[in-house]
Amino acid sequence: MTEQSFTFDGRPVAFRSGQSLGAALTAAGVRSWRTTRADGRPRGLFCGIGVCFDCLLVVDGRPNERACLQPAAAGMQVESQEGTGHGHLEV
């Protein structure tokens, strides 16, 4: 079986078929990938079922994707998210 991977902040992360991005990142030792808007505090998986929104990240250029619900796919470009994920739009 060929190992599948996506990139997270420029480095490859292996995953097993059926894993969410959050599960793959956690298995790779990554515990946080977002900072809060107000205080810049680190966040990662918390509820694991899509309720809390702590695990938001940028997937293929789309901010605010929940890592716990997004299935991992080969070739995805995944990035950490700062605040709302729309910082590039701020004036």
Phi, psi and omega per residue, in radians:
M1 nan 2.302 3.138
T2 -1.360 2.359 3.102
E3 -1.237 2.334 3.116
Q4 -1.762 2.606 3.090
S5 -2.659 2.776 2.976
F6 -2.198 2.949 3.092
T7 -1.809 2.446 3.065
F8 -2.169 2.029 -3.093
D9 0.849 0.699 3.041
G10 1.562 -0.074 3.137
R11 -2.058 2.579 -3.104
P12 -1.263 2.460 3.066
V13 -2.215 2.102 3.121
A14 -1.344 2.635 3.074
F15 -2.563 2.782 3.065
R16 -1.712 2.627 3.107
S17 -0.932 2.303 3.118
G18 1.631 -0.180 -3.141
Q19 -1.339 2.550 2.986
S20 -1.397 2.881 3.058
L21 -1.028 -0.738 3.140
G22 -1.059 -0.732 3.122
A23 -1.157 -0.729 3.139
A24 -1.160 -0.747 3.119
L25 -1.114 -0.755 3.128
T26 -1.104 -0.755 3.118
A27 -1.100 -0.488 3.129
A28 -1.500 0.035 3.096
G29 1.581 0.106 3.114
V30 -1.547 2.062 -3.055
R31 -1.797 -0.360 3.091
S32 -2.492 2.565 -3.114
W33 -2.596 0.285 3.091
R34 -2.546 2.669 2.993
T35 -2.087 2.618 -3.137
T36 -1.285 2.725 -3.114
R37 -1.079 -0.900 -2.989
A38 -1.346 -0.845 -2.984
D39 -1.944 -0.071 -3.126
G40 1.159 0.486 3.137
R41 -1.361 2.508 -3.116
P42 -1.240 2.529 3.096
R43 -2.453 2.707 3.091
G44 -2.693 -2.457 3.107
L45 -1.202 2.403 3.049
F46 -2.301 -1.236 -3.096
C47 -1.458 -0.583 3.127
G48 1.323 0.106 -3.127
I49 -2.265 0.232 3.052
G50 1.489 0.230 -3.102
V51 -1.603 -0.670 -2.934
C52 -1.597 -0.382 -3.136
F53 1.169 0.309 3.083
D54 -1.278 -0.409 -2.990
C55 -1.686 0.438 -3.105
L56 -1.117 2.461 3.047
L57 -2.616 3.080 -3.134
V58 -1.772 2.155 -3.126
V59 -2.089 2.072 -3.137
D60 0.850 0.742 3.090
G61 1.488 -0.062 3.140
R62 -1.718 2.003 3.119
P63 -1.318 2.917 3.021
N64 1.155 0.545 3.033
E65 -1.532 2.328 3.133
R66 -1.410 2.056 -3.090
A67 -1.083 -0.527 -3.092
C68 -1.301 -0.345 -3.117
L69 -1.862 -0.347 -3.065
Q70 -1.444 2.025 3.095
P71 -1.156 2.428 3.076
A72 -1.236 2.466 3.085
A73 -2.440 2.532 -3.127
A74 -1.022 2.349 3.076
G75 1.527 -0.094 3.115
M76 -1.044 2.529 3.031
Q77 -1.832 1.868 -3.064
V78 -1.979 2.386 -3.096
E79 -2.339 2.680 3.001
S80 -1.062 2.714 3.114
Q81 -2.116 2.329 3.055
E82 -1.807 2.219 3.096
G83 0.991 -2.206 -3.068
T84 -1.377 -0.237 -3.083
G85 1.473 0.036 -3.136
H86 -2.047 0.442 -3.112
G87 -1.003 -0.536 -3.140
H88 -1.213 -0.242 -3.136
L89 -1.673 -0.202 -3.082
E90 -1.182 2.535 3.131
V91 -1.818 nan nan
